[in-house]
Amino acid sequence: MWKIWKEEFYKIASRRTVWLGLFLLLAFVSFRLYSECNTYTAVIGGKVLRGWEAIRKDQELTRLYAGDLTLDKISQIYEEYGFFYYDMDDKTRMGNFCNQFITMRFTNYMQTDGNAPEDIHFLEGREWEGHAARLKDSPPRFDYIYGWDDFSEMYITCLIVVFILLIIGLAPIFAEEYQLKTADILRTTRRGKKSGIWMKILAAISFSAILTCGVSAYLAGIYLTAYGTQGLDASAILLTNLTSYYGYCPETILMTFIMIALLGLISSVLLAALVSCISALCKSPFPALVISLAGFLAPVLWVKILAPMQILGATLTRMVSHFMVSMPVYLPVSTGFAFSKEQIVLHLYIALTAGTCGILLGYRRYRNA
């Protein structure tokens, strides 16, 4: 039985398109990170620092202000370093991480050109009151999160690309047998109509899980090499790409990344189950690939375009939306929505149900085709 698993796993792993795409993806991420670190600038004590030295000095400076982010601390950073801006002539970040953080979060910087410090000022009115209230009620823990804010964006981007590569690799798993006219022969063998099918599905799930874990470990490794562990104990709410003030997320950045990695792993298993089902329903690999890609991206179409129109009515639209955000393309970024803990658990139950149904339907279709 395990021989069947090994053969199917090797068949999936031998698809060169998957490995070529993976190599290009990781090469791009590695080169981008190296370039980012190499061109990093910081102004500390009136001196412009560049590259890896700038990162280390910026981290040392931020340690002095690490801890609860209070209004007094924001004022202290401003009085010491002023506002951050970008010098278009020298192509230099005029500031350090600390004053860049307060400038980006608590001023009108995004409404200016970003290169004229005289136009920058603290937010006013309701906008400032909203920020100030959050800091007074439960001040987040501040630390150097520059690299981890970038990591959060790149990690999700890489997961999406990996999922697309997995679809390319897994789409032929059953459909190829139909096309090669070997399905009927395989089903006549002793294990062909029972355990053999389960081993094919298990091989698909195993490959998806291993590849997702491998990519996650690689990305974590290169970012830890570049930025160390500083900032991982800062409040997760400081991340701009993966968290929401109004939804549930773990307290620290480290715990948030662990949660996202687990959701990514669950998503890869769900994806393997659904693609296996679609492959069993199609008679050739190409339709299986097209339908799988369309199904993978369909939740984006729903959430971005159809859901706001509420064409099914408020209640049914909400139900469909919960199903859509339980699918692989959205499940890893659950912390970026205003979902409660109970809603995230609901989405996991939906994912489990959808994956189980996909496996059973694929098994039944291939066995009785």
Protein Blocks (a to p, Z undefined) as FASTA:
>chain_A
ZZmmmmmmmmmmmpmklmmmmmmmmmmmmmmmmmmmmmpccdeehiacehjllmmmmmmm
mmmmgccddfklmmmmmmmnopadddfklopaeddfklmmmmmmmmcklmmnolamklgc
cdehjllmmmmmmmmmmpcddddfklmmmmmmmmmmmmmmmmmmmmmmmmmmmmmmmmno
pmmmmmmmmklmmmmmmmmmmmmmmmmmmmmmmmmmmmmmmmmmmnomnhjlpcfklpmk
lccfkbccdfblmlmmmmmmmmmmmmmmmmmmmmmmmmmmpcbfklmmmmmmmmmmmmmm
mmmmmmmnomnojklmmmmmmmmmmpmklmmmmmmpccdfklmmmmmmmmmmmmmmmmmm
mmmmmmmZZ
